[in-house]
Amino acid sequence: MKRIALMAASVCLAVVSSCAAGKPRGAEASLTVMNWNLQTFFDATFDGNEYSAFRNEKAGWTRAKYEARLDRLAEVIRTLDADVLVFEELEKEAQLYDIANRLSGTFNVAKRYGYACFAGDDGSSIGCAVLSRLPIGEVSVHALDIRTAGKQPRMRPLLQVSVFCGSRKLVVFVNHWKSKSGDTDGTSAAWRRQQEDVLARRMGGALSAQGGAALACGDFNMNISEFADCTGGALSYPANVLLRGGRGLPVYSPWYDEQGDLREPGSYYFRDEWERIDHFFLAGDAELSAFAARTDGAWATEAGVPVSYQVFSGKGYSDHLPLTCSIRF
């Protein structure tokens, strides 16, 4: 069974839409999105499902370290100032209250994050979440259940949530696909293809049924080069990637610039090389702009490399860079 929680943060019940001022109802809307894999962001309550380094105080994890990590996360959120925050590797829904409370010290109600949801497998250590200034609803979770291709590994579900900006709606799909870690025979790629199929079908289905705009984001554990390129066929800009599943879904990835070159830096630095495994994929009646893997803060070194979190020292942020973008829809 999948866990899913939908909530309004306790300190932020009155939220003002951040839609562009002065535009009549039904006019074009805009918002900013941040996506960030938080790298094993556990709380200070020991439930028994934590990774070994976070299992108890003897292992090195304490409430003081959790509180300090919350403060650093709030610092990044204030700096990047996005309307919608998407997280991977958050432990549980209660942490969304902790984060919202850290961000509540403002008299500007338009800056408060009053809406949130969380999803994960029962018994899993970490899940995915959305924290938003704008109203959210129509939340659902999609998961694989395959019993004909060998034993299915534990995989996080696909979280689908609608974000409302006045009369406009952006359907957001939050992903955290099967990791390559520990994969010695390449079988994890097949499971990621299955997750890609679920995303393509669900995202395409939402657009077919409702029109409008859809955004897929998250940690896909696949470099952008591992996705199918659709620019060489009949499909043209702004679609540059084909999500494989069903009949396929053409989407736009901002990792490619106007000349088709990869943008620098990537989002994850592994063995002295940049990987682009965190993504925004946009489809439908929308435009994505101002995309960046953000290095303009203490969460990155002077060279732009992520400052990963170290449990024993209590220092650092995440081994991924946060991504931000602006969307008009």
Residue, then its C-alpha position, 0 to 999 in steps of 0.5 A: m500500500k502506498r502512503i499519501a498525505l495531503m495537508a495545509a501547513s499549520v502556520c500558513l492557512a491563508v495563502v495568496s496566489s502568486c499569479a501575475a498581478g493584474k491579469p484577469r481570471g483565465a489569462e496566462a499564469s506563471l510560476t517558478v519551480m524548484n526540484w531538489n533531491l535532499q540526500t537522505f533527509f531524515d527527521a529526529t524520530f527513530d522509527g526503525n526504517e532509517y538508513s543505518a547512519f540515521r538509526n539512532e544517536k549512537a550512530g551519529w544522528t541527533r535532533a540538533k543535527y536535524e534542526a541545523r539541517l532544517d535551518r540550512l534547507a530553509e536558507v536555500i528555499r528563501t534564497l531560490d524563492a520558488d513558488v512550488l518546491v519538489f523534494e526527493e529523499l524526504e523521510k515523512e510527511a510530518q517534516l513538511y510542517d517542520i519546513a513550513n514552520r521554518l519558513s513562516g517568519t514573514f508578514n508577506v502571505a504571498k511568500r508562505y508555503g501553505y499547501a503540501c503533499f507527500a507520498g511513499d511506500d509503506g515501510s520505505s525509508i524515504g519518499c517524495a513531496v511537494l510544498s507550494r504557495l499555490p493551492i494543490g489538489e487532485v493528488s494521486v499515486h501510481a506504482l508498478d506491480i510487475r510479477t512476470a519479470g523476476k522479483q520486483p525491487r522496491m521502487r518509489p511511486l509516481l506522485q501526481v498533483s495539480v497546482f492551481c494558479g487562478s483558473r489555470k492548472l499545471v499537472v506536476f508528476v514527481n519522480h524518483w526512479k530506480s537507482k543505479s547504485g549496486d547494479t552489477d548486471g544492468t538490470s536496474a535500467a529495465w526497471r527505469r524503463q518501466q517507470e518511464d512507461v508509467l510516466a509517459r502514459r499517465m502524463g499523456g493521459a492527463l493531457s489528453a483528458q484535460g489539455g493544459a500543461a504538465l510538468a514531470c520533475g525529479d531524480f530520474n537516475m538517468n542522464i539526459s542522453e539516455f532518453a530518446d531524442c525526438t529532434g531528428g524526426a517529424l517532431s520539432y521544437p519545443a519537443n526534444v525528448l521522447l518519453r517512451g511508453g504507450r505511443g510515446l510522449p514528446v516533451y521539452s527538456p531544458w538541459y539542451d540549449e537552442q543549439g542542441d548543446l548540453r547546459e553546464p553544469g549538471s546536477y550531480y557530480f560523480r567520479d569527477e564528471w557531471e551527470r544530468i539525472d535530475h530533470f524537468f520535462l514539460a508538455g502541453d500548452a506551456e513554456l519553460s524558461a530561466f532554467a538552471a542547476r543552481t550553484d549560487g549559494a553555500w550548497a555548492t563549492e566555488a567550482g559549482v560542485p554540490v556540497s554533500y551532507q556528512v552525517f558525522s560532522g553534521k555539515g553540508y547540504s546534498d549531493h545533488l544541486p537544486l534545479t529551478c525553472s519558470i513556467r508560463f501556462 
